[in-house]
């Protein structure tokens, strides 16, 4: 049983005598002139002919440039401008997939001469004249099917190469993510250690400033007591001398300014302690650790850690509702909050409209909690909104963005937590990201 090829196959007959071309057309298409007509849709094969080496080369090159290559050629062994063997060699240089049939009545033609000219090839058949219709049918069907299988094999190989390249890229990306995770874990451990080291001297400084504040209060009270005693015992000259010394040392300014300096120092130390505690809380929530937490506290810790990214760019406004504790991966969730807050600050900076505002709101839902993070930044254009969560997609300049922040956030929320991450945006007016989380992680 013969298997027909699906696409229209083209045959080129190179012979000064058009009889073979006409015979093939009649044999396969029922008419010796079928391939020369205007309507060729119903033909089994398109069979064309030429009578010289030069014409054959020109026809084959033109067919390739039009992306309509010939599948096989019948070549007469002796042509007016060269030999059939030499012509086949040239045609193979043009189209290496071409299958060739050398037609010859020369009794001196031998295999050694063929191998010396063309080498050994499974794309060549020798057809000795005279030949029968049965031979022609077998040769054409077999070589056409072989050509088709060769093409299919090439397509399979190309597909396999593409799959290998995609898999290699996936492995490389996974390795990069693994290295990044390891780096983040190392940075987290380092941050936790630094936070612990800062916390101890900060407590010393805070305790000592508090003691100085108490001491200064005692000294002030004692000074006032001395003044009163001098005044009551008539030591006006001593009191006058003391006033002169106080004026010389600018005691009035010291008594007024020192309590404010002490109060500001205590506030600064308290802020350091809050930041350190936030750092410790942020870094201690390791990757893959499941905990039950309060989202408001996690957001506060993240805002303290990320403060430097937005404090010169935007004002912060928070509306935290009374939320239930939820089951989650705190480390990963903090990473999501951090990525979105940093993106919000960058969007405001890119808008070049002056100081903006970041608003964070939490609310209770029937399933769990909802967190919305809004900015007054540049917004997201319509043309790229469907690509925002794609890996490595970024609109930032080289070196300013990797295109992984929002993709990582999307995967953490959707895949790890079974929640949703969506956004709404108006170009030039800002963006709001909305995170919805369930009370419990999916089983």
C-alpha positions in Angstrom: 0.0 0.0 0.0 1.4 3.4 -1.0 1.2 6.4 1.4 0.6 9.7 -0.3 2.3 12.8 1.1 0.0 15.5 2.5 1.6 18.6 0.8 1.9 19.2 -2.9 5.1 17.6 -3.9 7.2 19.0 -6.8 9.3 16.9 -9.3 11.8 18.4 -11.7 12.7 16.4 -14.8 16.0 17.5 -16.4 16.1 16.0 -19.8 16.4 17.4 -23.4 13.6 15.0 -24.3 10.3 16.1 -22.7 8.9 12.5 -23.0 9.8 11.5 -19.4 8.2 14.6 -18.0 5.0 14.0 -20.1 5.0 10.3 -19.2 5.2 11.1 -15.4 2.4 13.7 -15.7 0.2 11.2 -17.5 1.2 8.4 -15.1 0.3 10.3 -11.9 -2.0 13.1 -13.0 -3.8 11.4 -16.0 -2.7 14.0 -18.5 0.6 14.6 -20.2 0.1 18.4 -19.9 -1.6 18.4 -16.4 1.3 20.1 -14.5 1.5 22.8 -17.2 -2.1 24.0 -16.8 -3.4 26.8 -14.6 -5.4 24.6 -12.2 -3.1 22.3 -10.3 -5.0 21.9 -7.0 -6.2 18.3 -7.7 -2.9 17.0 -9.1 -1.0 14.3 -7.2 2.4 15.8 -8.0 3.6 19.0 -9.8 5.9 17.8 -12.5 8.0 20.4 -14.3 10.9 20.0 -16.8 13.9 21.7 -18.3 16.7 20.7 -20.7 20.0 21.9 -19.3 22.2 22.1 -16.2 22.1 25.9 -16.1 18.2 26.0 -16.3 18.0 23.4 -13.6 20.2 25.3 -11.2 18.2 28.5 -11.9 14.9 26.8 -11.4 16.0 25.2 -8.1 17.4 28.4 -6.6 14.2 30.3 -7.5 12.0 27.6 -6.0 14.0 27.8 -2.7 13.8 31.6 -2.6 10.0 31.3 -2.9 10.0 28.6 -0.2 8.5 26.1 -2.6 11.4 23.6 -3.0 11.5 20.6 -5.3 11.4 17.3 -3.5 13.0 15.2 -6.2 14.7 15.5 -9.6 15.0 13.1 -12.5 18.4 13.8 -14.2 19.5 12.5 -17.6 23.1 11.3 -17.4 24.3 13.3 -20.4 23.1 16.9 -21.0 24.1 19.5 -23.5 26.1 21.6 -20.9 27.4 19.0 -18.5 27.0 15.5 -17.0 24.1 14.4 -14.9 26.4 13.3 -12.1 28.1 16.7 -11.9 24.7 18.4 -12.0 23.4 16.4 -9.0 26.5 17.4 -7.0 25.7 21.1 -7.7 22.0 20.7 -6.9 22.8 19.1 -3.6 25.0 22.1 -2.7 21.9 24.2 -3.3 19.4 22.0 -1.5 20.8 19.2 0.7 17.3 17.6 1.2 16.8 17.0 -2.5 16.3 13.4 -3.7 17.8 12.5 -7.1 17.2 9.8 -9.7 19.9 9.5 -12.3 18.5 8.1 -15.6 21.1 6.4 -17.8 21.4 4.0 -20.7 25.2 4.1 -20.6 26.6 0.6 -20.1 29.9 2.1 -18.9 28.3 3.8 -15.9 29.4 1.9 -12.7 29.0 2.4 -9.0 32.7 3.4 -8.4 32.3 6.3 -10.8 29.1 7.4 -9.0 30.8 7.2 -5.6 33.8 9.1 -6.8 31.6 11.9 -8.0 28.8 12.0 -5.4 30.0 9.9 -2.5 27.6 7.3 -1.0 24.2 8.7 -0.4 20.8 7.3 0.4 19.2 10.3 -1.5 20.3 8.9 -4.9 18.8 6.2 -7.1 20.0 4.9 -10.5 17.4 4.2 -13.1 18.6 2.2 -16.0 16.8 2.6 -19.3 14.5 1.2 -20.5 12.4 1.3 -17.4 8.8 0.3 -16.7 5.8 2.2 -15.3 6.0 0.0 -12.2 9.6 1.1 -11.6 8.6 4.7 -12.0 5.7 4.5 -9.6 7.8 2.7 -7.0 10.6 5.1 -7.2 8.4 8.3 -7.0 6.3 7.0 -4.1 9.3 5.7 -2.2 11.4 8.8 -2.6 8.6 11.2 -1.9 7.7 9.3 1.3 11.4 9.2 2.3 11.6 13.0 1.7 8.6 13.5 3.8 9.9 11.3 6.6 13.2 13.2 6.5 11.4 16.5 6.9 9.3 15.1 9.8 12.5 13.9 11.4 14.0 17.4 11.1 10.9 18.9 12.6 11.0 16.5 15.5 14.7 17.3 16.0 14.0 21.0 16.0 11.1 20.5 18.4 13.4 18.4 20.7 16.1 21.1 20.6 13.6 23.7 21.5 12.3 21.6 24.4 15.9 21.0 25.5 16.6 24.7 25.3 13.4 25.6 27.3 14.3 22.9 29.9 17.8 24.2 30.1 16.5 27.8 30.6 14.1 26.5 33.3 16.9 24.7 35.1 19.1 27.8 34.8 16.3 29.9 36.2 15.7 27.4 39.0 19.4 27.5 39.8 19.3 31.3 39.8 16.3 31.3 42.1 18.0 28.7 44.4 21.1 30.9 44.6 19.0 33.9 45.2 17.1 32.1 48.0 20.4 31.0 49.5 21.7 34.5 49.3 18.5 35.9 50.9 18.7 33.3 53.6 22.3 34.3 54.3 21.4 38.0 54.3 18.5 37.2 56.6 20.8 35.4 59.0 23.3 38.2 58.8 20.5 40.8 59.4 19.3 38.9 62.4 22.8 38.8 63.8 23.3 42.5 63.2 20.0 43.3 64.6 20.8 41.3 67.8 24.2 43.1 68.0 22.6 46.5 67.6 19.9 45.8 70.0 22.2 45.3 73.0 24.2 48.6 72.8 20.9 50.4 71.9 19.5 49.2 75.2 22.6 50.4 77.0 22.4 53.8 75.4 18.7 54.1 76.1 19.1 53.1 79.7 22.0 55.5 80.2 20.2 58.4 78.6 17.2 57.6 80.8 19.5 57.7 83.8 21.0 61.0 82.7 17.5 62.4 82.4 16.8 61.4 86.0 20.2 62.7 87.1 19.6 66.0 85.4 16.2 66.3 87.1 17.9 65.8 90.4 20.6 68.4 89.7 18.0 70.9 88.6 16.0 70.4 91.7 19.1 70.7 93.9 20.2 73.9 92.1 16.8 75.5 92.7 17.1 74.4 96.4 20.5 76.1 96.7 19.1 79.4 95.3 16.2 79.3 97.7 18.5 78.8 100.7 20.8 81.6 99.6 17.9 83.9 99.1 16.3 83.1 102.5 19.5 83.5 104.5 20.3 87.0 103.1 23.4 85.9 101.1 22.6 88.3 98.3 26.2 88.9 97.4 26.7 85.1 97.1 23.5 84.8 95.1 24.7 87.6 92.8 28.0 85.8 92.2 26.2 82.6 91.5 24.0 84.4 88.9 27.1 85.8 87.2 28.7 82.4 87.0 25.4 80.8 85.7 25.2 83.6 83.0 28.9 83.0 82.1 28.2 79.2 81.6 24.9 79.8 79.9 23.1 77.7 82.5 19.6 79.0 81.5 20.1 77.6 77.9 21.4 74.3 79.3 18.5 74.0 81.7 16.1 74.7 78.8 17.7 72.7 76.0 19.1 69.7 77.8 15.7 68.1 78.6 14.7 68.4 74.9 18.0 66.9 73.8 17.5 64.0 76.2 13.9 63.5 75.1 15.0 63.5 71.4 17.8 61.0 72.1 15.3 58.7 73.9 13.0 58.9 70.9 15.9 58.1 68.6 16.9 55.1 70.6 13.3 53.9 70.8 13.1 54.2 67.0 16.3 52.2 66.7 14.9 49.5 69.0 11.7 49.4 66.9 13.7 49.0 63.7 15.9 46.4 65.2 12.9 44.5 66.5 11.3 44.7 63.0 14.5 43.5 61.4 14.6 40.6 63.8 10.9 39.8 63.2 11.4 40.1 59.4 14.5 37.9 59.2 13.5 35.3 61.8 10.5 34.3 59.6 12.5 31.8 57.5 11.6 30.5 54.1 9.1 27.6 54.3 8.2 28.1 57.9 4.4 28.1 58.5 3.1 30.3 61.3 -0.1 32.0 62.4 0.5 35.7 62.4 -1.3 39.1 62.5 -1.0 40.7 59.1 -1.0 44.2 60.6 2.1 43.5 62.6 3.8 42.0 59.6 3.0 45.1 57.5 4.3 47.4 60.3 7.6 45.4 60.4 7.9 45.5 56.6 7.2 49.3 56.5 9.9 49.9 59.1 12.4 47.8 57.1 11.4 49.4 53.8 11.2 53.0 55.2 14.3 54.2 53.4 12.9 53.3 50.0 9.9 55.7 50.4 10.5 58.2 53.1 12.0 60.8 50.8 9.4 60.1 48.0 6.0 59.5 49.6 3.9 60.0 52.6 2.6 56.9 54.2 -1.0 56.4 55.2 -2.3 53.3 56.9 -5.8 52.1 57.7 -5.5 48.8 59.7 -8.7 47.0 60.7 -9.0 44.6 63.5 -7.9 41.4 61.8 -8.0 37.7 62.7 -4.7 35.8 62.7 -4.1 33.8 59.6 -2.0 30.8 58.7 0.7 31.6 56.2 4.4 31.5 55.3 5.4 34.8 57.1 8.9 35.1 55.4 7.4 34.8 51.9 4.5 37.1 52.7 6.9 39.8 54.0 8.8 39.5 50.7 5.5 40.1 48.8 4.7 43.2 50.9 8.3 44.5 50.5 8.3 44.0 46.7 5.0 45.8 46.2 5.9 48.7 48.6 9.2 49.2 46.9 7.5 49.1 43.5 5.0 51.7 44.7 7.8 54.1 45.7 9.6 53.6 42.4 6.3 54.3 40.5 5.9 57.6 42.4 9.5 58.5 41.7 9.1 57.7 38.0 6.0 59.9 37.8 8.2 63.0 38.5 5.1 64.7 40.0 6.7 65.6 43.4 6.0 63.9 46.7 3.3 61.2 46.4 1.4 59.0 48.8 1.3 55.3 49.6 -1.8 54.0 51.3 -2.1 50.6 52.9 -5.5 49.3 54.0 -6.4 46.0 55.6 -9.9 44.6 56.0 -11.6 41.4 57.1 -13.4 39.2 54.5 -15.6 36.2 54.7 -12.7 33.9 53.8 -9.9 35.7 55.6 -8.2 39.1 55.1 -7.7 41.6 52.3 -4.7 43.9 51.9 -4.6 46.8 49.5 -1.5 48.8 48.7 -2.1 52.0 46.6 0.2 54.6 45.2 -0.1 57.8 43.3 2.6 56.9 40.9 2.9 56.7 37.1 0.4 53.8 36.7 0.5 50.8 34.4 -0.2 51.3 30.7 -2.9 49.2 29.1 -0.5 47.6 26.6 1.5 45.8 29.3 -1.0 45.0 32.0 -1.3 41.4 30.9 2.5 41.0 31.3 3.0 42.6 34.7 3.3 39.2 36.5 5.4 37.6 33.8 8.9 36.4 34.8 11.7 38.8 33.9 9.3 41.4 32.5 10.3 44.9 33.5 9.9 48.5 32.2 12.8 49.7 34.3 16.2 50.6 32.9 19.0 48.0 32.9 20.4 47.5 36.4 17.3 49.0 38.1 14.9 46.0 37.8 15.1 42.3 37.3 11.5 41.7 36.4 11.2 39.1 39.1 9.6 41.0 42.0 6.0 40.9 41.0 6.3 37.4 39.5 7.7 36.1 42.8 4.9 37.9 44.6 2.3 36.3 42.3 3.6 32.8 42.8 3.9 33.2 46.6 0.3 34.4 46.9 -1.4 32.1 44.3 0.7 28.9 44.6 1.9 28.8 48.2 -1.1 30.5 49.9 -4.0 29.7 47.6 -4.9 33.4 47.6 -5.2 36.0 44.9 -3.1 39.0 43.8 -4.7 41.5 41.4 -4.4 45.2 40.6 -6.2 48.1 39.1 -4.5 51.0 37.5 -5.0 54.3 35.7 -2.1 55.5 33.6 -0.6 58.6 35.2 -2.8 58.3 38.3 -1.5 55.4 40.3 -2.0 51.7 41.0 -3.6 49.6 43.6 -2.5 46.0 44.3 -5.0 43.9 46.2 -4.0 40.7 48.1 -6.7 38.3 49.4 -5.7 35.5 51.8 -7.7 32.7 53.5 -7.5 32.1 57.2 -5.9 28.7 56.6 -3.5 27.4 54.0 -4.8 25.0 51.3 -4.3 21.4 52.3 
